[in-house]
Structures are given as structure tokens and as C-alpha cells.
Amino acid sequence: YVMAYCPYGTQAETVMKPVVDLLGSKADIRIRYLTSVTGTTVDSVQSLHGPFEAEEDLRQVCIQKYYPGIFWSYLTRFNSQCYPTSHTSATASTCSHTVMSALGITAATIDTCSTGSEGIGLLRTDQLSSAAKGVNASPTLFIKGTKYTGGMSPNAYKQAICKAFITAPTECQTALSSTATGATGSCG
């Protein structure tokens, strides 16, 4: 569970990317968004860091639905190119569209989803999920329904996920970086 502009959430996504690359076809690794949806329009979505974050949460949830195979590539580029500098609705949208174009994502599809009832419905589903689990901070990771409290490195995430398998795939024998992120904390 993350917020698109939570610095700790973007760090967690960066740490998780090598795990997704390694285990993506073996494990169901997906992002859920922490928002509050009080209506049926984009303006009814609240996210901690403001409207530009709610709009990006909507874009990301739609990209995850329509482009699951390149979703993590989008996150990687967004987090390195847009997150550090795009802190208004206009600049975030422009940067997001640049990243989508570079990856071959049809922006019109994502715009239709993210500005309409479909995107709102996807975020509402995430909101219900986070409420059911008592999640109120970004990042929060669950593995097989259990909240993860271990280290924040690719290898730590991989090991925790691999322990959840009944029979771990051979990919679990691959060592990933054990270097933890520079900062720890949460937004919430």
C-alpha cells in the first residue's frame, strides 16, 4: 500500500522492483493505493500530498490494470523522472504523459480510466482493502495476509516472499542486493 508521492512509498517500490523482476511470474506482487474516495469524481479523491497525488494514484491504478507487463517500468521511470520535480497537477500530468509515451502506453486509455468512474472504482476497491486490513501508512506490505515488518532491501523482501511459498521456486536461490534504503519511515 502506497501513495504516489510518499517518499517512503517510492523508496519501497524501488526496493521491490528487483523482486518483481525475479519473482513477478511466480508471485502476485501488486501495488494498492491509500486514498479516501468520498464521491464519484476525481475531485472526490483525497490523498495525503494533495490533488496532484490523487490524480497520479488514479493514473497508476489504471496503468496497473491496462498495462500490467510494463507497470513496474512506469513506476521506475515516474519515480526517478517525475516524483522529484513534479508537484503540481499540471507538471505531474505532463511528466506522467512523457513517461507513458516513452513506454508505449496509450495515454488516452489511461486518461479515460483515471478521470472517470473506472479509476474511481479501482481506488475505492483499494480503499476498502486498506480499511479491512487497518492500513493507514505508506508503505505497508502484506505477504499472504500478514503485515511485513522486516528489512527494506531487495533481498529481505525476496526472502520474506519466498518463505511464503509452500514450494519455493528456484528463483528464490538468487541473491539480490542486501543494501537497505537510506531512509525509513512512512506517510500517513
C-alpha positions as a Markdown table, in Angstrom:
| # | Residue | x | y | z |
|---|---|---|---|---|
| 1 | Tyr | 0.0 | 0.0 | 0.0 |
| 2 | Val | 1.5 | 3.3 | -1.1 |
| 3 | Met | 0.8 | 6.9 | -2.1 |
| 4 | Ala | 2.3 | 8.0 | -5.4 |
| 5 | Tyr | 4.1 | 10.9 | -3.7 |
| 6 | Cys | 5.1 | 9.4 | -0.4 |
| 7 | Pro | 8.9 | 9.4 | -0.4 |
| 8 | Tyr | 9.0 | 6.2 | 1.7 |
| 9 | Gly | 6.5 | 4.6 | -0.7 |
| 10 | Thr | 8.5 | 5.4 | -3.8 |
| 11 | Gln | 11.6 | 4.0 | -2.0 |
| 12 | Ala | 9.7 | 0.8 | -1.2 |
| 13 | Glu | 8.7 | 0.5 | -4.9 |
| 14 | Thr | 12.3 | 0.9 | -5.9 |
| 15 | Val | 13.4 | -1.8 | -3.5 |
| 16 | Met | 10.6 | -4.1 | -4.7 |
| 17 | Lys | 11.4 | -3.7 | -8.4 |
| 18 | Pro | 14.3 | -6.3 | -8.5 |
| 19 | Val | 12.0 | -8.7 | -6.6 |
| 20 | Val | 9.3 | -8.2 | -9.2 |
| 21 | Asp | 11.8 | -8.8 | -12.0 |
| 22 | Leu | 12.9 | -12.0 | -10.3 |
| 23 | Leu | 9.5 | -13.4 | -9.0 |
| 24 | Gly | 6.9 | -11.5 | -10.9 |
| 25 | Ser | 5.7 | -14.5 | -12.8 |
| 26 | Lys | 5.7 | -16.7 | -9.6 |
| 27 | Ala | 4.2 | -14.3 | -7.0 |
| 28 | Asp | 1.2 | -11.9 | -7.1 |
| 29 | Ile | 3.0 | -8.6 | -6.3 |
| 30 | Arg | 0.8 | -5.6 | -6.8 |
| 31 | Ile | 0.5 | -2.0 | -5.6 |
| 32 | Arg | -2.5 | -0.7 | -3.8 |
| 33 | Tyr | -3.1 | 2.9 | -3.1 |
| 34 | Leu | -4.0 | 4.7 | 0.1 |
| 35 | Thr | -6.7 | 7.3 | -0.7 |
| 36 | Ser | -10.0 | 8.4 | 0.5 |
| 37 | Val | -12.8 | 8.3 | -2.1 |
| 38 | Thr | -15.9 | 10.2 | -1.0 |
| 39 | Gly | -17.8 | 10.5 | -4.3 |
| 40 | Thr | -17.7 | 9.7 | -8.0 |
| 41 | Thr | -15.3 | 12.3 | -9.4 |
| 42 | Val | -11.6 | 12.9 | -9.4 |
| 43 | Asp | -12.2 | 15.8 | -7.1 |
| 44 | Ser | -13.7 | 13.4 | -4.5 |
| 45 | Val | -10.4 | 11.5 | -4.2 |
| 46 | Gln | -8.1 | 12.8 | -1.4 |
| 47 | Ser | -4.5 | 11.7 | -0.9 |
| 48 | Leu | -2.2 | 13.0 | 1.8 |
| 49 | His | 0.0 | 15.1 | -0.5 |
| 50 | Gly | -2.7 | 16.8 | -2.4 |
| 51 | Pro | -4.7 | 16.7 | -5.6 |
| 52 | Phe | -1.7 | 16.0 | -7.8 |
| 53 | Glu | -1.0 | 12.9 | -5.8 |
| 54 | Ala | -4.6 | 11.7 | -6.0 |
| 55 | Glu | -4.5 | 12.2 | -9.8 |
| 56 | Glu | -1.3 | 10.2 | -10.1 |
| 57 | Asp | -2.7 | 7.5 | -7.8 |
| 58 | Leu | -5.5 | 7.3 | -10.4 |
| 59 | Arg | -3.2 | 7.1 | -13.3 |
| 60 | Gln | -1.1 | 4.4 | -11.7 |
| 61 | Val | -4.0 | 2.2 | -10.7 |
| 62 | Cys | -5.2 | 2.4 | -14.3 |
| 63 | Ile | -1.8 | 1.7 | -15.8 |
| 64 | Gln | -1.5 | -1.3 | -13.4 |
| 65 | Lys | -4.9 | -2.6 | -14.8 |
| 66 | Tyr | -4.3 | -1.9 | -18.5 |
| 67 | Tyr | -0.5 | -2.4 | -18.8 |
| 68 | Pro | 0.5 | -4.9 | -16.1 |
| 69 | Gly | 3.5 | -6.0 | -18.0 |
| 70 | Ile | 5.1 | -2.6 | -18.0 |
| 71 | Phe | 3.6 | -1.1 | -14.9 |
| 72 | Trp | 6.8 | -1.5 | -12.9 |
| 73 | Ser | 8.8 | 0.1 | -15.7 |
| 74 | Tyr | 6.4 | 3.0 | -15.5 |
| 75 | Leu | 6.8 | 3.3 | -11.7 |
| 76 | Thr | 10.6 | 3.2 | -12.0 |
| 77 | Arg | 10.6 | 6.0 | -14.6 |
| 78 | Phe | 7.9 | 8.0 | -12.8 |
| 79 | Asn | 9.8 | 7.8 | -9.5 |
| 80 | Ser | 13.1 | 8.9 | -11.0 |
| 81 | Gln | 11.9 | 11.4 | -13.5 |
| 82 | Cys | 8.6 | 12.9 | -12.2 |
| 83 | Tyr | 8.4 | 12.4 | -8.5 |
| 84 | Pro | 11.4 | 14.6 | -7.6 |
| 85 | Thr | 10.2 | 17.6 | -9.6 |
| 86 | Ser | 6.5 | 17.4 | -10.5 |
| 87 | His | 4.5 | 18.7 | -7.6 |
| 88 | Thr | 1.5 | 20.3 | -9.3 |
| 89 | Ser | -1.3 | 18.7 | -11.2 |
| 90 | Ala | 0.0 | 20.2 | -14.5 |
| 91 | Thr | 3.7 | 19.2 | -14.1 |
| 92 | Ala | 2.8 | 15.8 | -12.8 |
| 93 | Ser | 0.4 | 15.1 | -15.7 |
| 94 | Thr | 2.9 | 16.4 | -18.3 |
| 95 | Cys | 5.7 | 14.2 | -16.9 |
| 96 | Ser | 3.5 | 11.2 | -16.5 |
| 97 | His | 2.4 | 11.5 | -20.1 |
| 98 | Thr | 6.0 | 11.8 | -21.2 |
| 99 | Val | 6.8 | 8.5 | -19.4 |
| 100 | Met | 3.7 | 6.8 | -20.8 |
| 101 | Ser | 4.7 | 7.8 | -24.3 |
| 102 | Ala | 8.3 | 6.5 | -23.9 |
| 103 | Leu | 6.9 | 3.2 | -22.7 |
| 104 | Gly | 4.2 | 2.8 | -25.4 |
| 105 | Ile | 1.3 | 3.3 | -23.0 |
| 106 | Thr | -1.7 | 4.8 | -24.7 |
| 107 | Ala | -2.3 | 7.9 | -22.7 |
| 108 | Ala | -5.9 | 8.3 | -23.9 |
| 109 | Thr | -6.8 | 4.9 | -22.4 |
| 110 | Ile | -5.2 | 5.9 | -19.1 |
| 111 | Asp | -6.8 | 9.4 | -19.1 |
| 112 | Thr | -10.3 | 7.9 | -19.8 |
| 113 | Cys | -9.8 | 5.4 | -16.9 |
| 114 | Ser | -8.2 | 7.8 | -14.5 |
| 115 | Thr | -10.7 | 10.7 | -14.9 |
| 116 | Gly | -13.8 | 8.5 | -14.9 |
| 117 | Ser | -15.8 | 6.1 | -12.8 |
| 118 | Glu | -13.5 | 3.2 | -13.7 |
| 119 | Gly | -10.4 | 4.7 | -11.9 |
| 120 | Ile | -12.6 | 5.9 | -9.0 |
| 121 | Gly | -13.9 | 2.3 | -8.7 |
| 122 | Leu | -10.3 | 0.9 | -8.7 |
| 123 | Leu | -9.2 | 3.3 | -5.9 |
| 124 | Arg | -12.4 | 2.6 | -4.0 |
| 125 | Thr | -11.5 | -1.1 | -4.1 |
| 126 | Asp | -8.1 | -0.3 | -2.7 |
| 127 | Gln | -9.6 | 1.9 | 0.0 |
| 128 | Leu | -11.9 | -0.9 | 1.1 |
| 129 | Ser | -8.9 | -3.3 | 1.2 |
| 130 | Ser | -6.8 | -0.9 | 3.2 |
| 131 | Ala | -9.6 | -0.3 | 5.6 |
| 132 | Ala | -10.2 | -4.0 | 6.1 |
| 133 | Lys | -6.5 | -4.5 | 6.9 |
| 134 | Gly | -6.2 | -1.4 | 9.1 |
| 135 | Val | -3.6 | 0.1 | 6.7 |
| 136 | Asn | -3.1 | 3.8 | 7.2 |
| 137 | Ala | 0.5 | 4.4 | 6.3 |
| 138 | Ser | 2.6 | 4.3 | 3.1 |
| 139 | Pro | 4.4 | 1.9 | 2.6 |
| 140 | Thr | 2.7 | -1.1 | 4.1 |
| 141 | Leu | 3.5 | -4.5 | 2.7 |
| 142 | Phe | 1.4 | -7.7 | 3.3 |
| 143 | Ile | 2.7 | -11.1 | 2.3 |
| 144 | Lys | -0.1 | -13.8 | 2.3 |
| 145 | Gly | -2.2 | -11.6 | 4.5 |
| 146 | Thr | 0.5 | -10.9 | 7.1 |
| 147 | Lys | 1.9 | -7.5 | 7.6 |
| 148 | Tyr | 5.7 | -7.5 | 6.8 |
| 149 | Thr | 7.9 | -5.9 | 9.4 |
| 150 | Gly | 11.4 | -6.9 | 8.2 |
| 151 | Gly | 14.2 | -5.0 | 6.5 |
| 152 | Met | 13.8 | -2.8 | 3.4 |
| 153 | Ser | 16.2 | -4.3 | 0.9 |
| 154 | Pro | 15.5 | -6.3 | -2.3 |
| 155 | Asn | 16.9 | -9.5 | -0.7 |
| 156 | Ala | 14.9 | -9.0 | 2.5 |
| 157 | Tyr | 11.7 | -8.6 | 0.5 |
| 158 | Lys | 12.6 | -11.6 | -1.6 |
| 159 | Gln | 13.4 | -13.8 | 1.3 |
| 160 | Ala | 10.1 | -12.9 | 3.0 |
| 161 | Ile | 8.1 | -13.6 | -0.1 |
| 162 | Cys | 10.0 | -16.9 | -0.8 |
| 163 | Lys | 9.2 | -18.1 | 2.8 |
| 164 | Ala | 5.5 | -17.8 | 2.0 |
| 165 | Phe | 5.7 | -20.4 | -0.8 |
| 166 | Ile | 4.8 | -24.0 | 0.0 |
| 167 | Thr | 7.5 | -25.0 | -2.5 |
| 168 | Ala | 9.7 | -22.0 | -3.3 |
| 169 | Pro | 10.6 | -21.5 | -6.9 |
| 170 | Thr | 14.3 | -21.9 | -8.0 |
| 171 | Glu | 14.4 | -18.1 | -8.4 |
| 172 | Cys | 14.4 | -17.8 | -4.6 |
| 173 | Gln | 18.0 | -19.1 | -4.6 |
| 174 | Thr | 19.1 | -15.9 | -6.4 |
| 175 | Ala | 20.8 | -13.4 | -4.2 |
| 176 | Leu | 19.6 | -9.8 | -4.5 |
| 177 | Ser | 21.0 | -6.7 | -3.0 |
| 178 | Ser | 21.0 | -6.6 | 0.8 |
| 179 | Thr | 21.5 | -2.8 | 0.8 |
| 180 | Ala | 18.7 | -1.1 | 2.7 |
| 181 | Thr | 17.2 | 2.2 | 1.6 |
| 182 | Gly | 18.7 | 5.3 | 3.1 |
| 183 | Ala | 15.7 | 6.5 | 5.0 |
| 184 | Thr | 12.9 | 4.7 | 6.7 |
| 185 | Gly | 9.5 | 6.0 | 7.8 |
| 186 | Ser | 6.0 | 6.3 | 6.5 |
| 187 | Cys | 3.4 | 8.7 | 5.2 |
| 188 | Gly | 0.1 | 8.5 | 6.9 |
